[in-house]
Amino acid sequence: MYYQLYEMSHAALAPLRAAADVTRLFYSNPINPVAHTGWGKQVAAYAEVFERVTRRYGKPVFGLTRTVVDGMAVPVSERIVWQRPFCNLIRFERLLPERKRQGPRILIVAPMSGHYATLLRGTVETMMQYGDVYITDWADARMVPLADGTFDLDDYIDYIVSMLHFLGPNTHVVGVCQPSVPVLAAVALMSARGDDNTPPTMTLMGGPIDTRENPTVVNKLAETRGIDWFRDNVIMPVPFPHPGFMREVYPGFLQLSGFMSMNLDRHIMAHQEFFAHLVKGDGDSAEKHRDFYDEYLAVMDLDAHFYLQTVETVFIRHALPKGEMTHRNRPVDCARITRTALMTVEGENDDISGIGQTRAAHALCTGVPDDKRVHYMQPRVGHYGVFNGSRFRAEIAPRILDFMATHDLSRQARPKVRAPG
């Protein structure tokens, strides 16, 4: 019912959004004398703010068409190389000169936790300067027809294993945030059966491996409410006319409400500052606001099976650190990982995955030799800063790339990485 009400309210606001857009265009048109007055600038600013806070944001694009390799500008093409109903695997193919080494092959597993994979645009942009980068582009569940079946945590793990098989041996895997658990499980399962495609390195960044360590507000909410509360209160059928009509999902708009409520004062202040920038004509600051919220406010629905299984397995039962996690009734034993080097990365101010939650992977992977283990805690960054931003580019990414180069199975894939400063 709530999903239908949300759709109805969004449709009801459509005429007002259209009127606001017309008003903005009228009062910001340079040939209109009123546009140059303080009153005209305020009207245009009010109209833009209203239109932006009431619109539905579509899926963003990566828009990465060029990169720099060893000081040389190189064209980049985005190509889907593997496809399933709930995920596309995207390769950022660089047009390198002949005989130029591609560098390490890197599979970045993006979160399936509300935002699109484009949230990791900065991660991809940095890493593809040094390697052959692939990223998981998870589908919006409301766009997947019910005939394509359901999708749960077991399917997620199967997808990761299938992608590693597709990419072949010597593929380095990076799990960012939520995927840390299924990535670790997938590598454990592959290691247990001696799979030749088991990755040489596994990097887990800001992930909820053991949420009993320094539990955050999100972690405490899951334990307090219990799985029945989530099943009864946040799971809803997709309304008509979306392709996923009648699919049970955790809607994106509910997730966004949760994201916003965690730092509501900050978001209100950001929009007040945006209004002030528009009135003053500070185009650069206004554009930075647009870029950030175009990404942040674009959310997707999650299949109910995946969401509920993840909440119960990871946040309520703590099945992985307790040694109780299974995949299709088969135990997930992280101690079976022996050949894959393990790196964990955390942020000092992370309010989503607390300090120690990702590092807990080392205690589980008892079969990994000490010389194949690295843990790094980045000072003065929150959750987003673990995989994006200036400190990621300058301090975190070089360490990850050096870690991959150290344990790469081919000496031909060693990138030239600037030492962390």
N, C-alpha and C positions, 0 to 999 in steps of 0.2 A: 504493500500500500504506500509506504513512504517513497519508494522509487517512482511510483506513478505520480504522486503529489509533486515530487521534485521536477519531473518532466513537464507537468502541467504548469507549474510556476515559471519554469524556464520559458515555456512557450508563451505564457501570458505577458512576460516582460519583453518579448521580441519587438513589439511596436515601440516601446519606450527606448529600447536600445537603438533602434533605427532612427528615432527622433533625436536621440542624443548624438548619434554619429553625424546626422545632418547639421545639427547645431554646432558641433565642433568644427566641421568643415567650413561653415558660414563665418564663424567668428575667428577662424584662424587663416582665412584667405587673405593674402597680402594686398589684394586690390580692394578689400573692404576697409574703409577708413576706421571703422569701429574696432577692427582687429588690432589696431596699434594703441588703443587706449587700455588703461588698467582694468576697466570694467569688462571690455571685450575679451581680454586675456583670461580673466577669472571665469567668465562664462564658458569659454572654450576648454579651460582646465577642468571645471566641474563636469562638463559633458563627457570628456575623455575618461575621467576617473569613474564616472557612473557606468559608462559602456564597458570598461575593462573589468570592473568588479562583478558585473552581472552576466558576462558572456561565458560560453563553454569553450574551453581552450582545446584545440585539436592537437593531434600528435605532432610534435616538433620534428624537424629534420636535422640530421647531423651537419650537413652543409660543409663538410671538410673536402675541399677540392684540391688543396695543395699542401705540401709539407716541405721541410728542409732536411736533407740528408747530407751530412758532412759538408755543410755550407752551401749546398746546391739545391735550388728550388726544383721540386719534383711534382708532377701532376698526380692526383689520386682519384680513383674511381671507386664508387661504392657498389658492391655487387652481392646479391644473395646467392650463396653457394650451397646451402642445405636448408631444407624446408620441411616443417611439420605443422599441423593445425594450430598449435599454440606457440610456435617459435620459428623465426627465421634466423639463420646464421649469416651475418654480414661480414664480408671481407673488405678491408680498405686497401685496395690493390694499388701499389705505387709503380709508376712507370719508370723503373730504374734503367740506367744504361746497361748494355750488355756486359757480362762478367761482374757486374756489381752485386755483391752478396745481399740477399734479402734480410739477413739478420735472424734472430730467434723467432720462431713461430709462436705467437701468443694468443691464447684463447681467453678473452675476458668474459666472465659470466656476470652479467648485469643483474641487479636485484629485480625480483618480481614481487614488489611490495608497494605498488601504487603508482610510482612514476615510470615513465618510459626509459628505455635504454639510453636515450639522448642525454639523460642526466649525467652520463659519464663521457660527454663530449670532450671535456678537458683531459680526461684520462686517456682516451683514444688519441687525441691530438698530440699528446706528449709521447706516448709509447710508439706511435707509428713513425717517429723520426728515427727509431733504432731497430724496429722489427716488423715482421709481417703480422698484422693485427686482425683478429676476428672478434666479433662481439655477438652475444645472444640478444636478439630483438624479440622480446616476449610479446605475445598478442594480447590485445584487449579482449577479455572474455565475452563482453557484450557483442563483439563482432564475430564470434565463432559460433556457427550454427550448432544447435543441440545434436544434430545428426553426427557431428564429429566426435561425440563422446565427451566424457569428463576428463579432468586433469587434476592429479594429486601429487603429493610429494614423491611418491614412488616413480611416477611418470617423469617428474623433474629430474630425478637422478638418472633414469633411463636416457633422457635426452642428452644429459652431459656425457654419459658413456658413449652414446651413439656419435656425438660430435667429435669426441676424442678419437674414436675409431675412424671417422671420416677424414680427420686431419692427419692421422697417422702418428708414428713414433716421434719422439723428440718435440712434442708440443707442450709448451709451458702453460699452466692454467692459473688464472687469477680469479678468486672469488671476492666480490666486493659487497660487503654487508651481509644481507640475508642469505645469499648463495653459499656463504662459507660452510654451512652445515651440509647441504647436499653435495657440494664439491668435495668436502672431506669424506663423506660417505661413498661417493662414486670412486674416488681414488682408493679407498680402503677395499671396496669390493673388487676393483680391477687388480689390486695388488694380491688379494687373497687367491685369485685364480691364475696368477702369473701372466696377466695380459701384457702382450708386447707393446701395446699402445699406452701403457701407464705413463703419465707425464714425468719428466725428469725433475721438475720443480712444481711446487704448489704454494701460491702466495695467498694468504687469507687476510683481508683488510676490514677492520671494524665490524667483525661478525659475531653473532650470538652463539658461540660454541658452548659456553656454559654461563647462562644468565643468572646463576646463583652468585657469581662474582660481581660485587658492586652493582646490585640490581638498580636499574633506572626506573623512572615513572612508568614507562611502557612495560617493563618486565613485571613490576608489582601489580599493574592493572590486570595482566593476564592471570597471574596466580590468584588474585583476590576474586575475580569474577568467575573463573572456572569455564570449562568448554561449553556447558549448557547455556550459559548466559550469552556467549558469542553466537551460538547456533540460533537462539531465539530472538536476538535483538539486532544483529547486523547482517544476516543472510536474507537476501531478497531475490525474487525472480526478475529477470530482465524484461522490461515492458515492450510492447509493440511500439514501433515497427523495426526495432534493431534486429540485425541478423541472428543474434543469440537469444531471441525471444523465448522466454520460459526457462532459460538456464539459471540455476541457482548461483548467485555471485555475492561477493562482498563488494558493494558499489564503490566506485572511485570517489564520489562526492562525500561519502561517509569518511573515507580515509583522509580526504583533504580537510574535512572538518576537524579531525583529530590532529593532523599536522599543524593546522593554524592555531588551534586552541593551546598547544604547548608553548607557543611564543606569540600570543595574540597582541600584546602591547607592542612588540617589535614590528609586527605587520601593520598595525594601525599607524604607527609612527612613520613607517616606510611610505605609506600612501599619502600621509600628510606632507612629507618631504617631497614626494613626487608632484603633488599639487603645487607646492611652492616653486619647484624647478620649472614647471610649465609656465607659471605666471612670470617668472624672472627671465624666461627664455634660455634657461640652461639646458641646451639640447643634449649634451654629452651625459649629464647625470640622469636626465629623463630616459635616455635610451638604455642606460645600464639597468634602470628599474624595469623597463619593458622587457629586456632580454631575460632578466632573472625570473620575473613572474610569468612570462610566456612559458617558461620551462616548469616552474614550481607549481603552477596552477593547472597544468596538463596532467590529468590522472587517468588511470585505466581500472576497469573492474577485474577482480580476481575470481577464478572458479572457486566455488564454495568448498569443494573437496580439498583442494590444495590449501586454502586458507585455514580451514579448521584442522586439518592434519598437521600443518606447520605449527599452529598455535599450541595444540595439544602436545606434540612431540618435542618441540624446542623450548617453549616457554612455560608449560605447565608440568609435564612429566620429566623434563631434563633428561630425555632418554639417551642421547648420545654420550654425555659425560658419565652417566651411570652405567654405561655398557649395555643398555637395554634396547637400543634402536635396532630395528629390523628393516629390511627392504624385501618386500614380497616374501615375508616369512623367513628370510635368510639373515642371520646376525650381521651387524655392521661392526667389525672389529678393527679399530684403528691401529692396533698393535701389529697388524699384518703389513703395514706400510714400512718397507725397508729400503727401497731403491729411490723413492721420491724425496728430494730435499724439501724442507718445510720452512717457510718464512711467514711470520705474523706481523701485522702492522696495526698499531692503535694510536688514537689521538688523546692527548692529555685532557681535553675538555669535552670529550664525546658524551653527549647526554642521551644517546640512543643505545649504543653498546658500551657499557662501562669498562673502565680499565680492568684488565685481567680476563675479560670474557673471551677475547680472541686468543690471547696467550695460552689459555687453557688447552688449546690443541696440542701443545708440546707434551703435556702430561699424559695425553691419550696416545700419542704416537711414540710409544716406548721403543719401537723397532728402528726408529730413525737414528742413525749415528750422530754423535754430538757435532761432528764437523759438517753435518748437513742441516744444521738448525740455525736460524737467525730470528731474533725478535727485535723489533724497533718500535719505540714509543716516540711519536712526534710531539714536541712541546708546543703549546699555545695554538692548537687547532681543535675544532670540534669535529662532529661526525662528517660533515661535508668536506672539511679540509683534509681528511685522510686520503681522499682520492681526487681532489680538485684544488685549484688555486695555486698561488705562488710558492707556498711551502711544499706542496706536492711536487711541483715541477723542479724545484731547486734541491730538495732534500730527500723526499721519499722515492720518487721515480728513479733517480740515479742508483739508489741502494737496491731497488728491486731489479733493475737491469743488470747491475753488477752481480747480483745473486744468481740470476738466470745464466749469465755468461760463465760464471764459475762452474756451474753444474750442467751446462749444456752438453749433450752427447756428441756434438760435432764442433770441432775447433773452428770451423768455417763460419759460425754464426755469432761470433763475439763482436758486439757493437762497441764503438768508441763512445764512452759515456763520460761526461764531465764529472769530476769528483765532487761529492757533496760539499757545499760551502757552509 
